[in-house]
Amino acid sequence: MCGESTALMQSIEGLVGEPRAKYIRSVERGLWGQPTVLNNVETLANVPYIIANGSEPFAAIGTDTSKGTKVFSLVGKVKRSGLVEVPMGTTLRSLVYDIGGGIADKRPFKAVQTGGPSGGCLPESLLDLSVDFESLLEHDSMVGSGGMIVMDDRSCMVEVAHYYVDFLCGESCGKCTPCREGLRHMREILANICKGHGKLSDLQDLEDLAFTLQEASLCALGKTAANPVLSTLRYFRDEYEAHINDKYCPAGICQALSVMQIEQEDCTSCGLCYKACPIGALKQTVTEDTDGPTYHIDAETCTVCGSCREACRFDAVVAKRREKTCA
C-alpha cells in the first residue's frame, strides 16, 4: 500500500514504491515524467459542488481552518458502525454516541483511534475534542484517512500500539533508515513489554525513537508512524507501567501476562463460552449434584483470545493475572 503520493506514482510505473525527492513537485514532473495532479478522491468529489455553488457555501461548513465535511469509517465497539459524513469540527462524543449509538454491550468507553494505522488513541477525557486537522495534531493524532476505531475497556493499549507498529513495519518501503530500523526496534520493545519483559527505561527509548522517526523520516508514513505509540504513552502510561512493574495486563489481552477464568458463582451454565472457544480450552463437567454442567478453562491450552469472554452474557468469564510469565 503506497500511501505516499510519489511512491504511488513509482508503483504505477512498475518501479519500487519508494518516495521521490521532494524538491521535484509532481505538478512539474510526476507520472511518467509528465505534470501530474494527485489528490484524494474525497477531495476531488468536493470540486463539482464548489464549482456549482461557489466557495462560500462550502467554506461556511466546518471550522475556520478546516472547511467542509469529512467522511469517517466509524467501526469498533460501537452499536452502529459504517461510513459517516459530518462537518469538520464535530466532536468525538457526537460521532461515538450520537451517530454511533454508544459503546456496544454497555461496556465502558476506553479510547478512539482516529486517522488510520498512523493515528493516535484518544481517551475519554478528550471526547469533546473538535475533529479537525489542528486539534487532532495537537494530541498526537490526525484526521488522516478518516478511520475511527472505538475501543472499550477490554482493549490493551500497549497491545494496540504493538499491533499498529507491526502493521506499519510491513508498510515501510525501507528506503530510509529511521523508518525502516526505527519501526522494527519499536516493535521489538513493545513486544517485550507485552510479554512481561519490559523495563521502565524502554518508555524513554520509545519516545526517543518516536522523535527520530518524526524528524528524520523521508515521507509522511515514517513521520506519523509513531503516533500510536506517543498517544498511548501520553494518555495510557499507567498501562505500560502495569505491564512493566506488575507484570499485569489490566485489559486481560496479553497472553503472557493473563489467564482466563470462570467465576462459578456468576456462571449460569448456558454453555455459550464452551461453544465459542475455537481450540477446545473450555472443559465441561457434568455431575449429579448440579443442575447443569460446570465449565472451566484449561490455562495450558488457552491462548487468551477472548472468545469466551466476548460470548459470556453474565460477565462470568474474567481475565486474571498469570502467575508465571511466558518466555
C-alpha positions as a Markdown table, in Angstrom:
| # | Residue | x | y | z |
|---|---|---|---|---|
| 1 | Met | 0.0 | 0.0 | 0.0 |
| 2 | Cys | 1.7 | 3.2 | -1.2 |
| 3 | Gly | 0.2 | 5.9 | 1.0 |
| 4 | Glu | 2.9 | 8.4 | 0.0 |
| 5 | Ser | 2.0 | 10.2 | -3.3 |
| 6 | Thr | 5.3 | 9.9 | -5.2 |
| 7 | Ala | 5.7 | 6.3 | -4.1 |
| 8 | Leu | 2.3 | 5.6 | -5.6 |
| 9 | Met | 3.4 | 7.0 | -8.9 |
| 10 | Gln | 6.6 | 4.9 | -8.7 |
| 11 | Ser | 4.4 | 1.9 | -8.2 |
| 12 | Ile | 2.1 | 2.7 | -11.1 |
| 13 | Glu | 5.2 | 3.0 | -13.4 |
| 14 | Gly | 6.2 | -0.6 | -12.3 |
| 15 | Leu | 9.1 | 0.6 | -10.1 |
| 16 | Val | 9.7 | 0.0 | -6.4 |
| 17 | Gly | 7.1 | 2.0 | -4.4 |
| 18 | Glu | 9.6 | 4.4 | -2.8 |
| 19 | Pro | 9.2 | 8.2 | -2.3 |
| 20 | Arg | 10.9 | 10.5 | -4.7 |
| 21 | Ala | 12.9 | 13.6 | -3.8 |
| 22 | Lys | 10.5 | 16.3 | -2.6 |
| 23 | Tyr | 12.2 | 19.2 | -4.4 |
| 24 | Ile | 10.7 | 17.9 | -7.6 |
| 25 | Arg | 6.9 | 18.7 | -7.5 |
| 26 | Ser | 4.6 | 16.2 | -9.2 |
| 27 | Val | 2.8 | 19.1 | -10.9 |
| 28 | Glu | 6.1 | 19.8 | -12.7 |
| 29 | Arg | 7.2 | 16.2 | -13.3 |
| 30 | Gly | 5.1 | 13.3 | -12.0 |
| 31 | Leu | 3.7 | 10.1 | -13.5 |
| 32 | Trp | 5.9 | 9.0 | -16.4 |
| 33 | Gly | 7.7 | 12.4 | -16.2 |
| 34 | Gln | 4.6 | 14.3 | -17.1 |
| 35 | Pro | 2.9 | 17.1 | -15.0 |
| 36 | Thr | 0.5 | 15.2 | -12.6 |
| 37 | Val | -2.2 | 16.4 | -10.2 |
| 38 | Leu | -2.7 | 13.8 | -7.5 |
| 39 | Asn | -5.5 | 14.2 | -5.0 |
| 40 | Asn | -7.6 | 12.0 | -2.7 |
| 41 | Val | -10.9 | 11.0 | -4.4 |
| 42 | Glu | -12.7 | 12.6 | -1.5 |
| 43 | Thr | -11.1 | 15.9 | -2.3 |
| 44 | Leu | -12.0 | 15.6 | -6.0 |
| 45 | Ala | -15.6 | 14.8 | -5.0 |
| 46 | Asn | -15.9 | 18.2 | -3.5 |
| 47 | Val | -14.9 | 20.0 | -6.7 |
| 48 | Pro | -18.3 | 19.8 | -8.5 |
| 49 | Tyr | -20.2 | 21.2 | -5.5 |
| 50 | Ile | -17.8 | 24.1 | -5.2 |
| 51 | Ile | -17.9 | 24.9 | -8.9 |
| 52 | Ala | -21.7 | 24.7 | -9.0 |
| 53 | Asn | -22.4 | 26.6 | -5.7 |
| 54 | Gly | -19.3 | 28.8 | -5.2 |
| 55 | Ser | -16.7 | 28.6 | -2.5 |
| 56 | Glu | -18.6 | 30.5 | 0.2 |
| 57 | Pro | -21.3 | 27.8 | 0.9 |
| 58 | Phe | -18.6 | 25.2 | 1.1 |
| 59 | Ala | -16.4 | 27.4 | 3.4 |
| 60 | Ala | -19.4 | 28.0 | 5.7 |
| 61 | Ile | -19.3 | 24.4 | 6.7 |
| 62 | Gly | -16.7 | 23.3 | 9.3 |
| 63 | Thr | -14.2 | 25.4 | 11.3 |
| 64 | Asp | -12.2 | 28.5 | 10.5 |
| 65 | Thr | -9.2 | 26.4 | 9.3 |
| 66 | Ser | -10.8 | 23.1 | 8.4 |
| 67 | Lys | -13.5 | 23.6 | 5.9 |
| 68 | Gly | -16.3 | 21.4 | 4.5 |
| 69 | Thr | -17.2 | 17.9 | 5.6 |
| 70 | Lys | -15.3 | 14.7 | 6.2 |
| 71 | Val | -16.1 | 11.1 | 5.7 |
| 72 | Phe | -15.2 | 8.8 | 8.6 |
| 73 | Ser | -15.2 | 5.0 | 8.8 |
| 74 | Leu | -16.7 | 4.5 | 12.3 |
| 75 | Val | -16.0 | 1.0 | 13.4 |
| 76 | Gly | -15.1 | -1.0 | 16.5 |
| 77 | Lys | -17.0 | -1.3 | 19.8 |
| 78 | Val | -20.0 | 0.9 | 18.7 |
| 79 | Lys | -23.6 | -0.1 | 18.3 |
| 80 | Arg | -23.9 | 1.5 | 14.9 |
| 81 | Ser | -20.8 | 1.3 | 12.6 |
| 82 | Gly | -20.4 | 2.4 | 9.0 |
| 83 | Leu | -19.3 | 5.3 | 6.8 |
| 84 | Val | -20.5 | 8.7 | 8.2 |
| 85 | Glu | -20.1 | 12.2 | 6.7 |
| 86 | Val | -20.0 | 15.1 | 9.2 |
| 87 | Pro | -19.0 | 18.7 | 9.2 |
| 88 | Met | -15.4 | 19.3 | 10.2 |
| 89 | Gly | -15.4 | 20.4 | 13.9 |
| 90 | Thr | -17.9 | 17.8 | 15.0 |
| 91 | Thr | -16.8 | 16.4 | 18.4 |
| 92 | Leu | -15.6 | 12.8 | 19.0 |
| 93 | Arg | -18.5 | 12.5 | 21.5 |
| 94 | Ser | -21.1 | 13.3 | 18.8 |
| 95 | Leu | -19.5 | 10.7 | 16.5 |
| 96 | Val | -19.3 | 7.9 | 19.0 |
| 97 | Tyr | -22.5 | 8.5 | 21.0 |
| 98 | Asp | -25.0 | 10.5 | 18.8 |
| 99 | Ile | -24.1 | 8.8 | 15.5 |
| 100 | Gly | -22.5 | 5.5 | 16.7 |
| 101 | Gly | -25.1 | 4.9 | 19.4 |
| 102 | Gly | -22.5 | 4.5 | 22.2 |
| 103 | Ile | -20.5 | 1.5 | 23.2 |
| 104 | Ala | -21.7 | -2.0 | 22.3 |
| 105 | Asp | -22.8 | -4.4 | 25.0 |
| 106 | Lys | -22.9 | -1.5 | 27.5 |
| 107 | Arg | -19.1 | -1.7 | 28.1 |
| 108 | Pro | -17.2 | 1.4 | 29.3 |
| 109 | Phe | -15.6 | 3.6 | 26.7 |
| 110 | Lys | -11.8 | 3.5 | 26.7 |
| 111 | Ala | -10.3 | 5.1 | 23.6 |
| 112 | Val | -10.9 | 6.1 | 20.0 |
| 113 | Gln | -8.2 | 6.0 | 17.4 |
| 114 | Thr | -8.5 | 8.5 | 14.5 |
| 115 | Gly | -6.7 | 8.7 | 11.2 |
| 116 | Gly | -6.0 | 5.1 | 10.3 |
| 117 | Pro | -2.9 | 3.0 | 11.4 |
| 118 | Ser | -0.7 | 6.1 | 11.9 |
| 119 | Gly | -3.4 | 7.8 | 14.0 |
| 120 | Gly | -3.3 | 8.3 | 17.7 |
| 121 | Cys | -5.5 | 6.8 | 20.5 |
| 122 | Leu | -7.5 | 9.4 | 22.4 |
| 123 | Pro | -9.0 | 8.8 | 25.9 |
| 124 | Glu | -12.5 | 9.6 | 27.4 |
| 125 | Ser | -11.3 | 12.9 | 28.7 |
| 126 | Leu | -10.9 | 14.1 | 25.1 |
| 127 | Leu | -14.4 | 13.1 | 23.8 |
| 128 | Asp | -15.4 | 16.7 | 23.5 |
| 129 | Leu | -12.4 | 17.4 | 21.2 |
| 130 | Ser | -13.2 | 19.0 | 17.9 |
| 131 | Val | -12.4 | 16.7 | 15.0 |
| 132 | Asp | -10.4 | 19.0 | 12.7 |
| 133 | Phe | -6.8 | 18.9 | 11.4 |
| 134 | Glu | -5.2 | 21.2 | 14.0 |
| 135 | Ser | -7.0 | 19.8 | 17.1 |
| 136 | Leu | -6.1 | 16.2 | 16.4 |
| 137 | Leu | -2.4 | 17.0 | 15.6 |
| 138 | Glu | -2.1 | 18.7 | 19.0 |
| 139 | His | -3.0 | 15.5 | 20.7 |
| 140 | Asp | -0.7 | 13.1 | 18.8 |
| 141 | Ser | -3.3 | 12.0 | 16.3 |
| 142 | Met | -4.6 | 13.1 | 12.9 |
| 143 | Val | -7.6 | 13.1 | 10.5 |
| 144 | Gly | -5.6 | 11.0 | 8.1 |
| 145 | Ser | -7.6 | 8.5 | 6.0 |
| 146 | Gly | -10.7 | 9.1 | 8.1 |
| 147 | Gly | -10.5 | 5.8 | 10.1 |
| 148 | Met | -12.1 | 5.9 | 13.5 |
| 149 | Ile | -11.9 | 2.8 | 15.7 |
| 150 | Val | -13.7 | 2.8 | 19.0 |
| 151 | Met | -12.4 | 0.7 | 21.9 |
| 152 | Asp | -13.9 | -0.4 | 25.1 |
| 153 | Asp | -12.3 | -1.4 | 28.5 |
| 154 | Arg | -11.2 | -4.8 | 27.0 |
| 155 | Ser | -8.6 | -3.2 | 24.8 |
| 156 | Cys | -5.0 | -3.2 | 25.9 |
| 157 | Met | -3.4 | 0.0 | 24.7 |
| 158 | Val | 0.1 | -1.5 | 24.8 |
| 159 | Glu | -1.0 | -4.3 | 22.5 |
| 160 | Val | -2.9 | -1.8 | 20.3 |
| 161 | Ala | 0.4 | 0.2 | 19.9 |
| 162 | His | 2.3 | -3.0 | 19.1 |
| 163 | Tyr | -0.4 | -4.1 | 16.5 |
| 164 | Tyr | -0.2 | -0.9 | 14.6 |
| 165 | Val | 3.6 | -0.6 | 14.7 |
| 166 | Asp | 3.8 | -4.2 | 13.4 |
| 167 | Phe | 1.4 | -3.3 | 10.6 |
| 168 | Leu | 3.5 | -0.2 | 9.7 |
| 169 | Cys | 6.7 | -2.2 | 9.7 |
| 170 | Gly | 5.2 | -4.0 | 6.7 |
| 171 | Glu | 4.1 | -0.8 | 5.0 |
| 172 | Ser | 7.5 | 0.9 | 5.3 |
| 173 | Cys | 9.2 | 0.9 | 1.9 |
| 174 | Gly | 12.6 | 0.6 | 3.7 |
| 175 | Lys | 14.3 | 3.4 | 1.8 |
| 176 | Cys | 15.2 | 5.5 | 4.8 |
| 177 | Thr | 17.0 | 4.1 | 7.9 |
| 178 | Pro | 14.9 | 6.0 | 10.6 |
| 179 | Cys | 11.6 | 4.5 | 9.4 |
| 180 | Arg | 12.9 | 1.0 | 8.5 |
| 181 | Glu | 15.0 | 0.4 | 11.6 |
| 182 | Gly | 13.2 | 2.6 | 14.0 |
| 183 | Leu | 9.9 | 0.8 | 13.5 |
| 184 | Arg | 11.5 | -2.6 | 13.9 |
| 185 | His | 13.2 | -1.6 | 17.1 |
| 186 | Met | 10.0 | 0.0 | 18.4 |
| 187 | Arg | 8.1 | -3.2 | 17.6 |
| 188 | Glu | 10.6 | -5.3 | 19.5 |
| 189 | Ile | 10.4 | -3.1 | 22.6 |
| 190 | Leu | 6.6 | -3.2 | 22.5 |
| 191 | Ala | 6.6 | -7.0 | 22.1 |
| 192 | Asn | 8.8 | -7.4 | 25.1 |
| 193 | Ile | 6.6 | -5.2 | 27.2 |
| 194 | Cys | 3.5 | -7.3 | 26.2 |
| 195 | Lys | 5.4 | -10.4 | 27.2 |
| 196 | Gly | 6.3 | -9.0 | 30.6 |
| 197 | His | 10.0 | -8.5 | 29.8 |
| 198 | Gly | 9.8 | -4.7 | 29.6 |
| 199 | Lys | 11.9 | -2.1 | 31.6 |
| 200 | Leu | 10.9 | 1.4 | 32.6 |
| 201 | Ser | 13.8 | 2.7 | 30.5 |
| 202 | Asp | 12.0 | 1.2 | 27.5 |
| 203 | Leu | 9.5 | 4.0 | 27.7 |
| 204 | Gln | 12.2 | 6.7 | 27.2 |
| 205 | Asp | 13.6 | 4.6 | 24.4 |
| 206 | Leu | 10.2 | 4.5 | 22.7 |
| 207 | Glu | 9.9 | 8.3 | 23.0 |
| 208 | Asp | 13.4 | 8.8 | 21.6 |
| 209 | Leu | 12.7 | 6.5 | 18.6 |
| 210 | Ala | 9.4 | 8.3 | 18.0 |
| 211 | Phe | 11.2 | 11.7 | 17.9 |
| 212 | Thr | 13.8 | 10.3 | 15.4 |
| 213 | Leu | 11.0 | 8.9 | 13.2 |
| 214 | Gln | 9.2 | 12.3 | 13.2 |
| 215 | Glu | 12.3 | 14.4 | 12.5 |
| 216 | Ala | 14.3 | 12.2 | 10.1 |
| 217 | Ser | 11.9 | 10.0 | 8.0 |
| 218 | Leu | 11.7 | 10.9 | 4.3 |
| 219 | Cys | 7.9 | 10.7 | 3.9 |
| 220 | Ala | 4.7 | 11.1 | 5.9 |
| 221 | Leu | 4.4 | 7.4 | 6.7 |
| 222 | Gly | 7.6 | 7.4 | 8.8 |
| 223 | Lys | 6.8 | 10.9 | 10.2 |
| 224 | Thr | 3.4 | 9.8 | 11.5 |
| 225 | Ala | 4.2 | 6.2 | 12.3 |
| 226 | Ala | 5.0 | 7.0 | 16.0 |
| 227 | Asn | 1.5 | 8.4 | 16.7 |
| 228 | Pro | 0.0 | 5.1 | 18.1 |
| 229 | Val | 3.0 | 4.9 | 20.5 |
| 230 | Leu | 3.2 | 8.5 | 21.5 |
| 231 | Ser | -0.5 | 8.9 | 22.1 |
| 232 | Thr | -0.8 | 5.7 | 24.2 |
| 233 | Leu | 2.3 | 6.7 | 26.2 |
| 234 | Arg | 0.8 | 10.1 | 26.8 |
| 235 | Tyr | -2.7 | 9.0 | 27.8 |
| 236 | Phe | -2.4 | 5.4 | 28.9 |
| 237 | Arg | 1.1 | 5.4 | 30.5 |
| 238 | Asp | -0.3 | 3.6 | 33.6 |
| 239 | Glu | -1.0 | 0.5 | 31.4 |
| 240 | Tyr | 2.6 | 0.5 | 30.2 |
| 241 | Glu | 3.8 | 0.7 | 33.8 |
| 242 | Ala | 1.4 | -2.1 | 34.9 |
| 243 | His | 2.9 | -4.4 | 32.2 |
| 244 | Ile | 6.5 | -3.5 | 33.3 |
| 245 | Asn | 6.2 | -3.1 | 37.1 |
| 246 | Asp | 3.4 | -5.5 | 38.0 |
| 247 | Lys | 3.7 | -8.0 | 35.1 |
| 248 | Tyr | 0.0 | -7.4 | 34.6 |
| 249 | Cys | -2.2 | -6.6 | 31.6 |
| 250 | Pro | -5.2 | -4.6 | 33.0 |
| 251 | Ala | -7.3 | -5.5 | 29.9 |
| 252 | Gly | -6.5 | -9.2 | 30.1 |
| 253 | Ile | -5.4 | -9.3 | 26.5 |
| 254 | Cys | -1.6 | -10.0 | 26.6 |
| 255 | Gln | -1.3 | -13.8 | 26.7 |
| 256 | Ala | 2.0 | -13.9 | 28.6 |
| 257 | Leu | 0.5 | -11.9 | 31.4 |
| 258 | Ser | -3.1 | -13.1 | 31.6 |
| 259 | Val | -5.2 | -16.2 | 32.1 |
| 260 | Met | -9.0 | -16.6 | 31.6 |
| 261 | Gln | -11.1 | -18.0 | 34.5 |
| 262 | Ile | -14.7 | -18.7 | 35.0 |
| 263 | Glu | -16.3 | -17.3 | 38.2 |
| 264 | Gln | -18.6 | -20.2 | 39.2 |
| 265 | Glu | -20.9 | -18.0 | 41.3 |
| 266 | Asp | -21.7 | -15.9 | 38.2 |
| 267 | Cys | -21.9 | -18.7 | 35.7 |
| 268 | Thr | -25.4 | -19.9 | 34.6 |
| 269 | Ser | -24.1 | -23.0 | 32.7 |
| 270 | Cys | -25.5 | -21.6 | 29.5 |
| 271 | Gly | -22.6 | -23.1 | 27.5 |
| 272 | Leu | -22.0 | -20.1 | 25.3 |
| 273 | Cys | -18.4 | -19.8 | 26.3 |
| 274 | Tyr | -17.9 | -23.6 | 25.6 |
| 275 | Lys | -19.3 | -23.2 | 22.1 |
| 276 | Ala | -17.3 | -20.1 | 21.4 |
| 277 | Cys | -13.9 | -21.5 | 22.2 |
| 278 | Pro | -12.0 | -22.2 | 18.9 |
| 279 | Ile | -9.4 | -24.5 | 20.4 |
| 280 | Gly | -11.2 | -26.6 | 23.0 |
| 281 | Ala | -9.7 | -24.9 | 26.0 |
| 282 | Leu | -13.2 | -24.9 | 27.7 |
| 283 | Lys | -13.8 | -28.1 | 29.6 |
| 284 | Gln | -17.2 | -29.3 | 30.6 |
| 285 | Thr | -18.0 | -31.4 | 33.7 |
| 286 | Val | -21.4 | -33.0 | 34.5 |
| 287 | Thr | -22.2 | -34.2 | 38.0 |
| 288 | Glu | -25.4 | -35.5 | 39.6 |
| 289 | Asp | -25.4 | -32.8 | 42.3 |
| 290 | Thr | -25.6 | -29.8 | 39.9 |
| 291 | Asp | -28.5 | -28.5 | 37.8 |
| 292 | Gly | -26.3 | -28.3 | 34.7 |
| 293 | Pro | -22.8 | -28.8 | 33.5 |
| 294 | Thr | -19.9 | -26.7 | 35.0 |
| 295 | Tyr | -17.2 | -25.2 | 32.9 |
| 296 | His | -13.6 | -24.4 | 33.5 |
| 297 | Ile | -10.8 | -23.2 | 31.3 |
| 298 | Asp | -7.6 | -25.2 | 30.8 |
| 299 | Ala | -4.9 | -22.5 | 31.3 |
| 300 | Glu | -2.3 | -24.5 | 29.4 |
| 301 | Thr | -4.4 | -24.8 | 26.3 |
| 302 | Cys | -6.0 | -21.3 | 26.4 |
| 303 | Thr | -4.5 | -18.7 | 24.1 |
| 304 | Val | -6.4 | -15.8 | 25.8 |
| 305 | Cys | -8.1 | -15.0 | 22.5 |
| 306 | Gly | -11.1 | -13.6 | 24.5 |
| 307 | Ser | -13.8 | -15.5 | 22.5 |
| 308 | Cys | -15.2 | -17.0 | 25.7 |
| 309 | Arg | -15.3 | -13.6 | 27.4 |
| 310 | Glu | -17.0 | -12.0 | 24.4 |
| 311 | Ala | -19.6 | -14.7 | 24.3 |
| 312 | Cys | -20.5 | -14.7 | 28.0 |
| 313 | Arg | -23.6 | -12.5 | 28.7 |
| 314 | Phe | -23.1 | -12.6 | 32.5 |
| 315 | Asp | -19.5 | -11.4 | 32.9 |
| 316 | Ala | -18.7 | -14.8 | 34.4 |
| 317 | Val | -15.5 | -15.1 | 32.3 |
| 318 | Val | -12.8 | -12.8 | 33.7 |
| 319 | Ala | -9.1 | -12.2 | 33.0 |
| 320 | Lys | -6.7 | -12.8 | 35.9 |
| 321 | Arg | -3.0 | -12.2 | 36.3 |
| 322 | Arg | -0.9 | -15.1 | 35.1 |
| 323 | Glu | 1.4 | -16.0 | 38.0 |
| 324 | Lys | 4.2 | -17.1 | 35.8 |
| 325 | Thr | 5.0 | -15.1 | 32.6 |
| 326 | Cys | 5.8 | -16.9 | 29.4 |
| 327 | Ala | 9.1 | -16.5 | 27.6 |
